[in-house]
Amino acid sequence: MLNEATKSNLRRKSSYIDDVQFIDDVPLFSWLDINITELCNRKCEFCPRIDDSIYPNQNLHMSVEIARKIGQELLELNYKGVVVFSGYSEPTLCPHFDEIIAAFPKEIRLEMVTNGDKLKPRYIQKLKEAGLNYFVVSMYDGPEQIEHLKSLFAESGLSENDYILRDRWHTGEDDFGLKLTNRAGTIQTGDQPEIIPNHPCYYTAYSMTIDWNGDVLLCMQDWNKKVKFGNVAGQSLLDVWQGQAFNNYRKKLLKGSRTCDPCHKCNTDGTLHGYNHKKHWELKL
């Protein structure tokens, strides 16, 4: 069961995720998720990071050069979607996060997903001044965080249009306040949805996931990073997006075939966004 904060965030994102932009008659991604660091300061029960043998902390970060290359290509594409600093980590732990933000042209919408632990008024202002447009804060400790975070943002000069607070302090009985998945078979915490092998998935129709080193991954569910479609440090975004490797997975998943690895172990819905992209891709593949 999705809580109201999650539903509100899904509606908010839909306004730009589900708006299809075309490059030479090819539907372009509208959601670009970037994992800028391999660090996180928490170990949530529903996350693969609960087990260091599955996903250990590593002091690895995206370079400003790769971020700048991505940003410039997005500008040249006249990109209308969003760039989200989220990935498999806590973005505020990247020591040069503000420089990565500033590497993107101001025309590109930038958001981040954070646990909020590092947020202080001056740091919030620093990220905003660098070019961050929106803060998505997941609250894991309790409802007392609401007023505290609101006061931090107010002191920073931001309005409630600049951020959203998501309650994530719930127990396993409430699916931890999020849409619980097994992260492509990585974890089995809580009351997990069943795996439906013939259920379509639209992630590859509308989203691109980039790791700290430029690797383009299958999607945000693939925590084991089993699939890599290319690397944007040496390839263009468009070449990877339209590449045969991406298209092979795209074709199968849009038809509802989850026989490929790691999709055969994945229980995510995969259809909450991307239907408009899916319709256009079906005409191309």
C-alpha positions in Angstrom: 0.0 0.0 0.0 1.5 3.3 -1.1 1.3 6.1 1.5 0.2 9.6 0.6 3.8 11.1 0.4 4.7 8.4 -2.2 1.5 8.9 -4.2 2.2 12.7 -4.2 5.7 12.2 -5.4 4.6 9.8 -8.2 2.1 12.4 -9.4 4.7 15.2 -9.3 7.2 13.2 -11.3 4.6 12.1 -13.9 4.3 15.7 -15.2 7.7 15.4 -16.8 8.6 11.7 -16.8 5.5 10.8 -19.0 6.0 13.6 -21.4 7.8 12.0 -24.4 10.6 13.9 -26.2 11.8 12.6 -29.6 15.2 12.7 -31.1 15.0 11.7 -34.8 11.7 9.9 -34.1 13.3 7.9 -31.2 11.7 8.4 -27.8 14.3 9.9 -25.5 14.7 9.0 -21.8 13.0 11.4 -19.5 14.5 10.1 -16.2 18.2 10.1 -15.8 19.3 8.6 -12.5 22.9 9.1 -11.5 24.8 7.3 -8.7 27.5 9.8 -7.9 29.0 8.0 -5.0 29.4 4.5 -3.5 28.8 5.7 0.1 25.8 5.7 2.4 25.7 6.5 6.1 22.7 4.3 6.9 21.8 0.6 6.8 18.0 0.4 6.1 16.4 -3.0 6.6 14.8 -3.0 3.2 18.0 -2.0 1.4 20.8 -4.3 0.1 23.3 -2.1 2.0 22.1 -3.8 5.2 24.6 -6.5 4.2 28.2 -5.4 3.5 28.8 -8.6 1.6 26.1 -7.6 -0.9 26.8 -3.9 -1.2 29.7 -2.5 0.8 30.6 1.1 1.3 33.4 2.3 -1.1 35.0 5.7 -1.3 34.3 6.1 -5.0 32.8 9.1 -6.6 31.8 10.4 -10.0 34.3 12.9 -11.5 33.3 16.4 -12.4 34.5 15.8 -15.9 32.0 12.9 -16.5 29.2 15.0 -15.0 30.2 18.0 -17.3 30.2 15.7 -20.3 26.7 14.4 -19.5 25.4 17.9 -18.8 26.7 19.2 -22.1 25.2 16.4 -24.1 21.8 16.9 -22.4 22.0 20.6 -23.3 22.7 19.7 -27.0 19.7 17.3 -26.9 17.5 20.1 -25.5 16.7 17.6 -22.8 13.2 18.2 -21.2 13.3 15.5 -18.6 15.0 15.4 -15.2 18.4 14.4 -13.8 18.1 12.7 -10.3 21.1 12.2 -8.0 20.0 9.1 -6.2 21.3 5.8 -7.3 22.4 3.3 -4.8 23.8 5.8 -2.3 23.5 9.0 -0.3 24.6 11.8 -2.7 25.5 14.3 0.0 28.4 12.1 0.9 30.1 12.9 -2.3 32.8 15.4 -1.2 32.4 17.5 -4.4 28.6 17.2 -4.8 28.2 20.9 -5.4 30.8 20.9 -8.2 29.0 18.0 -9.9 25.7 20.0 -9.7 27.4 23.1 -11.1 28.9 21.0 -14.0 25.3 20.8 -15.4 23.9 23.6 -17.5 21.2 25.7 -15.7 18.7 24.6 -18.3 18.7 21.0 -17.0 16.4 20.2 -14.1 18.3 18.6 -11.2 16.9 16.8 -8.2 18.3 14.7 -5.5 17.0 12.0 -3.1 18.6 12.2 0.3 18.1 10.9 3.9 18.6 14.5 5.0 21.1 13.7 7.7 23.7 16.1 6.3 21.3 18.9 5.6 22.1 22.2 7.3 20.9 25.7 6.1 24.3 26.7 4.6 24.7 23.3 2.9 21.2 23.5 1.5 21.9 27.0 0.2 25.2 25.8 -1.3 23.5 23.0 -3.3 20.7 25.4 -4.4 23.2 28.0 -5.6 25.1 25.4 -7.5 21.9 24.6 -9.5 20.0 21.9 -7.6 16.3 22.5 -8.3 14.5 20.1 -5.9 15.1 18.1 -2.7 13.4 14.8 -2.1 14.0 13.9 1.5 13.3 10.4 2.9 12.6 10.5 6.7 13.6 7.3 8.4 13.6 8.3 12.1 10.1 9.5 12.9 7.4 12.2 12.5 9.4 14.6 14.6 11.7 15.1 11.6 8.9 16.9 9.7 9.0 20.2 11.6 12.8 20.1 11.9 13.3 19.7 8.2 10.7 22.3 7.4 12.5 24.8 9.6 15.9 24.0 8.0 14.5 24.7 4.5 12.7 27.8 5.7 16.0 29.1 7.3 17.7 28.3 4.0 15.3 30.6 2.1 13.5 27.8 0.3 9.8 27.4 -0.1 7.7 24.2 0.1 7.8 24.2 -3.7 11.5 23.3 -3.5 11.2 20.1 -1.6 9.1 17.1 -0.6 9.3 15.1 2.6 8.6 11.4 2.4 7.8 9.4 5.5 9.9 6.2 5.6 9.9 5.5 9.3 7.3 2.8 9.0 7.9 -0.9 9.9 7.8 -3.9 7.7 4.1 -4.3 8.4 3.6 -1.1 6.4 6.2 -2.0 3.8 8.5 0.6 5.4 6.4 3.4 3.8 7.6 2.7 0.3 6.9 0.5 -2.7 8.8 -2.5 -1.5 10.7 -4.6 -4.0 13.4 -7.3 -3.8 15.9 -5.1 -5.8 16.1 -7.6 -8.7 16.3 -10.6 -6.3 19.0 -9.1 -4.0 16.9 -9.0 -0.8 13.8 -10.6 0.6 12.9 -8.3 3.5 9.3 -7.8 4.4 6.1 -8.9 2.6 7.5 -9.0 -0.9 5.2 -9.0 -4.0 5.3 -12.1 -6.0 7.4 -12.4 -9.1 5.3 -12.3 -12.2 7.5 -13.5 -15.2 5.2 -12.2 -17.9 4.6 -8.7 -16.4 5.8 -5.8 -18.6 8.4 -3.4 -17.4 8.8 0.1 -18.8 12.1 1.2 -17.1 14.1 0.8 -20.3 11.6 2.8 -22.2 11.9 6.0 -20.3 14.9 5.8 -17.9 18.7 5.7 -18.0 20.8 4.8 -14.9 24.4 5.9 -14.8 26.9 4.7 -12.2 29.7 6.8 -10.7 32.3 5.7 -13.3 30.0 6.3 -16.3 28.7 2.8 -16.7 25.1 2.7 -18.0 23.2 0.1 -16.0 20.0 -1.8 -16.6 17.9 0.1 -14.1 17.7 1.2 -10.5 16.5 -2.2 -9.4 19.7 -4.0 -10.5 21.8 -3.5 -7.3 24.2 -6.2 -8.4 24.9 -4.2 -11.5 24.8 -7.3 -13.7 23.9 -5.5 -16.9 25.9 -2.7 -18.4 24.8 -1.2 -21.7 27.9 1.0 -22.2 29.9 3.8 -20.6 29.2 7.5 -21.1 32.8 8.5 -20.3 33.7 7.2 -23.8 30.3 7.0 -25.6 27.5 9.5 -26.1 24.2 9.2 -24.2 22.3 8.8 -27.4 24.6 6.0 -28.8 24.1 4.0 -25.6 20.4 4.7 -25.4 19.8 3.6 -29.0 22.3 0.7 -28.9 21.6 -2.9 -29.6 22.2 -4.0 -26.0 19.6 -1.6 -24.6 17.2 -2.5 -27.4 17.5 -6.2 -26.7 16.3 -5.8 -23.1 13.8 -3.1 -24.1 12.1 -5.4 -26.6 11.7 -8.2 -24.1 10.6 -6.2 -21.2 8.0 -4.1 -23.1 6.5 -7.4 -24.3 6.3 -8.7 -20.8 9.1 -11.2 -21.0 11.2 -11.2 -17.8 13.3 -14.3 -18.8 16.5 -12.3 -19.0 18.9 -11.9 -16.0 18.3 -10.3 -13.5 14.8 -9.5 -14.5 13.6 -13.1 -14.0 14.2 -12.6 -10.2 12.7 -9.1 -10.1 9.3 -8.3 -8.5 9.1 -4.6 -9.2 5.9 -3.4 -11.0 7.8 -1.4 -13.6 4.7 0.2 -15.1 4.1 3.2 -12.8 5.7 5.5 -15.3 6.6 5.2 -18.9 3.4 4.0 -20.7 3.6 6.9 -23.2 7.2 6.0 -24.0 6.3 2.3 -24.2 3.7 3.0 -26.9 6.2 4.8 -29.1 8.9 2.3 -28.6 6.6 -0.5 -29.7 6.4 1.2 -33.1 10.2 1.4 -33.4 11.4 -2.1 -32.2 
